[in-house]
Amino acid sequence: MLTMMQKTLASVCLYAVAALFVKLSILCLYLRLFKVKTTVRWLIYGGMAACSILYTASVISNMILFVPPPGQPQVSVHRRKKCEKYTNFKPLLFIDSGRLVRESSGYRE
């Protein structure tokens, strides 16, 4: 059975892949519509490359940042601090080793 963190990571990665394919399909439509103009065609190719690179980097960075190393629990204080550092988000409620910990505020300033 998957934990909530695993389900969330899977949904974030699947969303990124789905958004990439939607954007690429729209850019392919633009490519068919504006085939005559050379500059527009090169801008569309650049947009395709940029989307592919950014979404691939997004999926890879999510996997690196939020998948714990083997032998470490899914949620730990170390993982929590790492997530806060890279996302600038401090959760209101956090489950730490089975205990529910309440924090004072959501976003850091």
N, C-alpha and C positions, 0 to 999 in steps of 0.2 A: 504494500500500500504506500502511496506517495504522501509525503508530508506537504504541509501548506507552502513551505519555502520552495520545494521542488516543483509544485504546481505553478507557483508564481513565476519562477524562472523559466519554466517551459512556455508559459503563456507570453512572457515578455519576448522570448526568442522567436516564437511562432508569429507574434505580431510584427516583429521587425522583418521577418522573411516575407510575410504577406504584404506588408506595406511596400517593400522593395519591388515585388512583382507587379503590384498595382501601378507604381510610379513608372516602372520600366514599360509596362503595356501602354500607358498614356504617352510616354515619350516615343514609343514605336508608332503610335497613331500620328503624332506630330511629324515624325519622320516621313510617313507616307503622304501627309498633307503638304508639307513644305519641301518636297524632294528637289524642286527646281533651284531653290536658293542655296548657294554653297555655304554662306556664312551661318545661316540658320541650321543647316545640316550639321556643321561642326559644333555649334552650340548644343544641339541635341545630343550628339555623341559625348560631348563633355559632361552634360547633365546625367547621361546614363552611367558614365564612368564614376562621377562624383557620388551618385546614389549607391552604386554597387560598393564602392570603397567604404562609404560612411556606414551603411547598414551592416556590411560584413564586419567592420571594426566594432560596431555596437554589439553584435552577437558575441564576438570573441571576447570583448572586454567584460560583458556580463558573465560569461562563463568563467573567466579568470577571477573576477572580483567576488562573485557570490557563490561559487562552488567550493565547499570546504575541502582541505586536503584529506587524504585517506587517514582514518583513525581519529579525526577530530569530530566532535558533535556538530549537528546541523547548525545550532545556534549557540554561540559562545560570546563572551565579552570581547575577545579579540576580533571576531567577525563583526560584531556590532560596531566597534570603533572604526574598523576599516570601512564599513558601509557608510557611517556618518562622515568620514573623511572625504570620500569620493562623491557622495550624493548631496552633501550639505543638508541632510535631513536627519533630524533627531526624532525618533518615533515617540508618540505619547505613551503607548503601551508596548512592552517588549517582553517576550518570554525568554527567560534566562535559566537554563537547566531545569525546566519544568515549573519554575516559579514565575508568576506574573508580576512584573516590575512596572510601576507607574512613574512617568517622567512629568516634569512641570510644564514644558512648552514643546511645540512641534518643530518650528523652524528656528535655526540659529541665525543670528544677525552678524 
